Amino acid sequence: EELNASAHANTLMPYTFSVQTVTADHKQEISAAFVYVRGDAIYIVPEVEDLTGGLLTRNRSNRMRLIVPGGAFKPGTYKVILAGNKSSLIWPLQVH
């Protein structure tokens, strides 16, 4: 997985990152992501939906771009965890 995320953020500005994702098959796509903050950890949990009606994705590999609204994170040092089915991505984030 390829991650493009800054290690620094401003609490007043949106925090944007992108990651190359892979779904289990061509019948699934990532439709949303949920962000949870607990202590010094930020958990990002993608929501994977099954496509209906015989639809298929063109590629199992897709780029997910997430924009977290300004004010969502208080100033501090965090460990960001992007949860995956088989593995998770982890990176540090300093919010000013």
Secondary structure, DSSP 8 states (H G I E B T S, - for coil): --EEE-SEE-TTS-EEEEEEEE-SSTTEEEEEEEEEEETTEEEEEEEEEE--TT---S-SEEEEEEEE-TTSS-SEEEEEEE--SS--EEEEEEE-
